[in-house]
Amino acid sequence: AQRINAIAIRPDMENLLQEFLYKQDTLLDMEEAKITKTSWLTLGKIRDASFREVANVTIIGLRYKDGRFIPMPKGDTTITEGSKLLLIGPSEGIRKVKKLIRKTEQPEEMRNV
């Protein structure tokens, strides 16, 4: 959380992050994933999305439909329809997470985490 806040306060940190994320040989990617009305995560909590355990992906932000942004949301933060999760992790992991989010029921691999 402190690093995200530092980026907001210090533009040089943002430049460093952009360089790190957008280099061709980087292992990390950062993307948004939209929560649809039919997603199993709609009205769930951040803690229900155990993406780090199943795909090595971390939620670093949540943008609600009304534009409010929560950096490093806590586990009890509610995920609503139309909100977007800001994800960071390997490209393959982010692709997996986006597939998991589109499911209408909680995926089996997420139940025992």
N, C-alpha and C positions, 0 to 999 in steps of 0.2 A: 504494500500500500504506500509506503514511504517513497518508493522509486517512482510510482505512477504520479504521486503528488509532486515529486521533484521535477518530473518531465513537464508538468503543467506550469510550474513556476520558472523553470530554466529551459529556454528554447535550445540551448546547446545539448542538453540531455535528449531532447526530441530528435535532434540531428543524429546523435550517436545511435539511438534506437532505430531510426530509419535506415541508417547505414547497415546496422547489424541484421535487420529483418529483410532488407531488399537486395542484399548481395546474392549473386547466383549460387554460391557455394554454402550458404547458410543452412543449418539444420532446422531452423524454426520458421514458422509462418504465423501471421496474425490475420484473422478474418472474423467477420460478423456472421452470425447464424440467426435467422428470424424464427420466432416462435409462432406457429400457426394456431388457429382455433382448435384444430384436431390433434395437435401434438400432445403426447402423454405428459409433457412438462408444463402445459398450461395450468396455471394456478398451483403449481408445485413450488418447492423451495430450492434454492441453490444447492443445498446439501443433498437433495435427491439426485442431482446430476453428478454422479461420481466419475466424471470424464477422465480425471487424472489416473484413476485406477485401471480403467479399461482401454484408454487410448493415449495416455501421457499428454493430455490436453488440459489446460487450466483456464477457467473463466476469470478474466481480468477486468471485466466491466459489464454493465447492464444498462442498456438504453431503453427507457420506456417509450411507448407510442407517443406520449405527450412531449417527448424531447428530454426529459430528465435523465441525467447520466449518473450512475453510481459506480465509482471506481472500486475495484476489489470488493464486490458485494459479500456480505456476511452470509453464513449458511441459512439463516432464517429469513432471508430476503425472498419475497414472492415473485415468481416469474409469471407475467401476464401475456395474454394474446397480443400479438403485434410487437412485443418487445424484441430486442436483439441482444444476443449474448456476444461479447467480444472475447474471442478465443485466441490462445497462443499455444503453439505446440508444433510437432512435426506435421508436414502437409498430409501425410497418410493418416495420421491420427485425427486431424481436423475433418478430413473427408468422412472418416468413420463416425465421428460425432454428429456431423450433419445428417447422416443416414439415420442414426439413432434418434435424433430430435424429430425427424419426420414421421416416425412410427406413432400409431394411435394408442398403443398400449406400452407400458414399461417393458423394455426389452429384457429377455431372460438374463443376459449377462450383467444387467444393472441391478437385479434383485438381490443378489447375494454379496453385494459390495458394502 
